[in-house]
Amino acid sequence: MRVAAVIRGIVVLLVSVLTLFLASRFVSSKENLNGVKYLAEPEVKKSLCNSEIHCPANHFSFKVISGAASVVGPNICFNDKVIMNGIKNNIGRGLNIALVNASTGELLVTDFFDMWSGNVKLLVDFLLTVKPGTIFLLATFDDPATKMTDEARTLLSELGSSLIHSVNFRDNWVFVGAKPIKEKSPFEQIVKNDKTKNKYGNWPEAVEMEGCVPRKLD
């Protein structure tokens, strides 16, 4: 009887120790799971436009990035929203253009025009449809000028471009204008194709521009 009591005591002790051991492992495992869960929580992502611009009231923010060589396409953001890029599958070689309502910020249309082997008449016809009260955003990709004509350049200058007459083969150019516009737009940059300075061999580096355009209030 005494032996049986000793054995029962040992069994109870072992069960107690095992229970405490498993409980401690469970707590540790739970803490680890909590740790993993915490680490796995997605970080707060920056806007896809990743703009550092904070515009005043009654202004829209924009960010326009030209393509890089013939590999990386352009990116156009407006009012902190991506409106043209490769993910949206609405870009192409040549001139990438977005039209936005200057009063509401509503995207009206996007299109691209191949200036290497395309029909420049398509570009001219498109530019002739731009209505008053429209913000005009443009980013180039690969080649913006081989098919360019004086008529097309004039129409772009009427939207506020002061550099269009110097845009040539494989230059990288970004531009934000409007219709109507009283003076030349301050939002325009160009990187010239120069084999002695090009970042990508036969292509210059991409050009990036961001800023704020006033909302049309009248």
C-alpha positions as CSV (number, residue, x, y, z in Angstrom):
1,M,0.0,0.0,0.0
2,R,2.8,2.3,0.9
3,V,4.5,1.6,-2.4
4,A,1.3,2.3,-4.3
5,A,0.9,5.6,-2.5
6,V,4.5,6.6,-3.4
7,I,3.9,5.7,-7.0
8,R,0.7,7.7,-7.2
9,G,2.5,10.7,-5.7
10,I,5.2,10.4,-8.2
11,V,2.7,10.2,-11.1
12,V,0.8,13.3,-9.7
13,L,4.1,15.2,-9.5
14,L,5.1,14.3,-13.0
15,V,1.7,15.2,-14.4
16,S,1.9,18.6,-12.5
17,V,5.4,19.3,-13.9
18,L,4.3,18.3,-17.4
19,T,1.2,20.5,-17.1
20,L,3.3,23.5,-16.0
21,F,5.8,22.8,-18.8
22,L,3.1,22.7,-21.5
23,A,1.4,25.8,-20.1
24,S,4.7,27.7,-20.2
25,R,5.3,26.6,-23.8
26,F,1.8,27.6,-24.8
27,V,2.3,31.1,-23.3
28,S,5.6,31.4,-25.0
29,S,4.2,30.2,-28.3
30,K,1.3,32.7,-28.0
31,E,3.8,35.5,-27.4
32,N,5.7,34.4,-30.4
33,L,2.6,34.3,-32.5
34,N,1.7,37.7,-31.3
35,G,5.2,38.9,-32.2
36,V,4.9,37.4,-35.7
37,K,1.5,38.9,-36.2
38,Y,2.8,42.3,-35.2
39,L,5.8,42.1,-37.5
40,A,3.6,40.8,-40.3
41,E,1.2,43.8,-40.1
42,P,1.6,45.8,-43.3
43,E,3.4,49.1,-42.9
44,V,1.5,52.2,-43.7
45,K,2.3,52.8,-47.4
46,K,3.1,56.1,-48.9
47,S,0.9,57.3,-51.7
48,L,1.8,55.6,-55.0
49,C,2.6,59.2,-56.2
50,N,5.0,59.6,-53.3
51,S,4.7,63.3,-53.5
52,E,6.3,65.7,-51.0
53,I,4.2,68.5,-52.2
54,H,1.5,70.0,-49.9
55,C,-0.7,72.3,-52.0
56,P,-2.7,75.2,-50.6
57,A,-6.4,75.4,-50.8
58,N,-8.0,75.5,-54.2
59,H,-4.9,73.9,-55.8
60,F,-4.3,70.4,-57.2
61,S,-1.1,68.5,-56.7
62,F,0.6,66.7,-59.6
63,K,3.7,64.6,-60.3
64,V,4.9,63.8,-63.7
65,I,7.8,61.5,-64.5
66,S,9.0,60.7,-68.1
67,G,10.0,57.3,-69.2
68,A,13.5,55.9,-68.8
69,A,15.1,54.8,-72.1
70,S,12.7,52.4,-73.9
71,V,12.3,50.2,-70.8
72,V,10.6,52.0,-67.9
73,G,7.4,53.8,-68.8
74,P,6.2,57.2,-67.6
75,N,4.1,58.0,-64.6
76,I,1.5,60.7,-64.2
77,C,-0.2,61.5,-60.9
78,F,-2.8,64.1,-60.3
79,N,-4.4,65.1,-57.0
80,D,-2.5,62.3,-55.3
81,K,-3.8,59.7,-57.6
82,V,-2.0,57.7,-60.3
83,I,-3.8,58.3,-63.6
84,M,-1.2,56.9,-66.1
85,N,1.5,54.3,-65.7
86,G,2.5,50.8,-66.7
87,I,0.3,49.1,-64.1
88,K,-2.7,50.8,-65.5
89,N,-1.6,49.7,-68.9
90,N,-2.5,53.1,-70.5
91,I,0.9,54.3,-71.6
92,G,3.0,53.9,-74.7
93,R,5.9,55.1,-76.7
94,G,5.8,58.8,-77.6
95,L,3.6,61.4,-75.9
96,N,1.5,60.3,-72.9
97,I,-1.2,62.8,-72.2
98,A,-3.9,63.2,-69.6
99,L,-6.7,65.8,-69.6
100,V,-8.3,66.8,-66.3
101,N,-11.3,69.1,-65.5
102,A,-9.7,72.3,-64.1
103,S,-12.7,72.9,-61.8
104,T,-13.4,69.5,-60.3
105,G,-10.1,67.6,-60.8
106,E,-12.0,64.9,-62.6
107,L,-10.0,62.8,-65.1
108,L,-11.4,63.3,-68.5
109,V,-9.3,61.2,-70.8
110,T,-5.8,59.6,-71.2
111,D,-4.1,58.7,-74.4
112,F,-0.7,58.2,-76.0
113,F,0.7,58.9,-79.4
114,D,3.6,57.1,-81.0
115,M,6.0,59.7,-82.3
116,W,8.4,57.2,-83.8
117,S,6.2,55.3,-86.3
118,G,2.7,56.6,-85.6
119,N,0.4,59.0,-87.4
120,V,0.9,62.5,-86.1
121,K,-2.5,63.5,-87.4
122,L,-4.0,61.5,-84.5
123,L,-2.1,63.8,-82.1
124,V,-3.2,67.0,-83.9
125,D,-6.8,65.9,-83.9
126,F,-6.6,65.1,-80.2
127,L,-5.1,68.5,-79.4
128,L,-7.8,70.3,-81.3
129,T,-10.4,68.6,-79.1
130,V,-9.0,70.1,-75.8
131,K,-11.7,72.4,-74.4
132,P,-11.3,75.5,-72.3
133,G,-11.2,74.7,-68.6
134,T,-8.9,71.7,-69.0
135,I,-5.5,70.9,-67.3
136,F,-3.1,69.2,-69.7
137,L,-0.4,66.8,-68.4
138,L,2.2,65.2,-70.6
139,A,5.1,62.8,-70.2
140,T,7.3,61.4,-72.9
141,F,8.6,57.8,-73.4
142,D,11.4,56.7,-75.7
143,D,11.0,59.2,-78.6
144,P,8.8,62.3,-78.6
145,A,9.7,64.0,-81.8
146,T,10.5,62.0,-84.9
147,K,6.9,62.5,-86.3
148,M,6.4,65.9,-84.7
149,T,5.2,68.6,-87.1
150,D,5.1,72.4,-86.9
151,E,1.3,72.2,-86.5
152,A,1.5,69.9,-83.5
153,R,4.2,72.0,-81.9
154,T,2.1,75.2,-82.3
155,L,-0.9,73.5,-80.7
156,L,1.2,72.4,-77.8
157,S,2.7,75.9,-77.4
158,E,-0.8,77.3,-77.2
159,L,-1.3,75.1,-74.2
160,G,1.6,76.9,-72.5
161,S,4.7,75.1,-73.6
162,S,7.8,77.2,-74.1
163,L,10.1,74.3,-74.8
164,I,8.2,72.3,-77.4
165,H,10.1,73.9,-80.3
166,S,13.3,72.5,-78.9
167,V,12.0,68.9,-78.2
168,N,13.9,66.6,-80.5
169,F,14.7,62.9,-81.0
170,R,14.8,60.9,-77.7
171,D,14.7,64.0,-75.5
172,N,12.9,63.4,-72.2
173,W,10.2,66.1,-71.6
174,V,7.4,66.6,-69.1
175,F,4.9,69.4,-69.3
176,V,1.7,70.6,-67.5
177,G,-0.3,73.3,-69.2
178,A,-3.9,74.4,-69.6
179,K,-6.5,75.8,-71.9
180,P,-6.8,78.7,-71.9
181,I,-3.6,80.0,-70.5
182,K,-2.5,83.6,-70.5
183,E,1.2,83.1,-70.1
184,K,3.7,80.3,-70.7
185,S,3.4,77.5,-68.1
186,P,6.0,77.4,-65.4
187,F,5.6,73.6,-65.2
188,E,7.9,72.2,-67.9
189,Q,11.3,70.4,-67.9
190,I,13.4,68.8,-70.5
191,V,16.5,66.6,-70.5
192,K,18.2,66.6,-73.9
193,N,19.5,63.5,-75.7
194,D,23.3,63.9,-75.6
195,K,25.4,60.9,-76.0
196,T,28.2,62.5,-74.1
197,K,25.9,63.0,-71.1
198,N,23.2,60.3,-71.4
199,K,22.6,58.1,-68.4
200,Y,21.3,55.2,-70.4
201,G,23.5,55.1,-73.5
202,N,21.3,56.3,-76.3
203,W,18.8,57.8,-73.9
204,P,19.1,60.6,-71.3
205,E,18.0,60.1,-67.7
206,A,14.3,60.4,-66.8
207,V,13.0,63.8,-65.8
208,E,10.6,64.3,-62.8
209,M,8.5,67.3,-61.9
210,E,5.9,68.0,-59.3
211,G,3.9,71.1,-58.2
212,C,0.5,72.6,-57.6
213,V,-1.9,74.0,-60.2
214,P,-4.7,76.3,-59.2
215,R,-8.3,75.1,-59.4
216,K,-10.5,77.0,-61.9
217,L,-13.0,78.8,-59.8
218,D,-14.9,80.9,-62.3
